[in-house]
Amino acid sequence: MPGDERSVDEERSRPAGVDDTTVVALGELSKALETIHRVRGHLYSAHQLVGGADLTLDRVVKLFREAGHDETADRVEHELLGRNLLPGRWTFQIMEEFDDGYYAAFQEIERDAREMLADGRRHIYESEMKQRRRTHGRVGHEATPRDATEMS
């Protein structure tokens, strides 16, 4: 535990000279990155859903043909099956562009900010908030997993 007891452990403690505004800014940047992680997950869900829908179209075409609806089957087969989601892109290409561009840049900037401003330490804001909000000495409110083992 650091001497000022602001953080739950040394690994997430505020380095000397780091002011409150910087800690809040790093916390907000981390929060924004967490949102982008969620966006990435949603994009992967869309990627899998669109792919699954496209594969289902094979059965749709077959069933329309069996029912004698060749014109409708042809339209599904030629206008939908294998169609790009965005101009020139299937969802895997969208994912690759997102991962290699925006997502990679966001992660790099967040990591560089932590390295430059807080010795690379993560979740300083949250660690200090946990320390303020927990009930010291109560089971279920331990600062670290090691403390939980020692209390049980």
Disulfide bonds with the S-S distance in Angstrom:
none
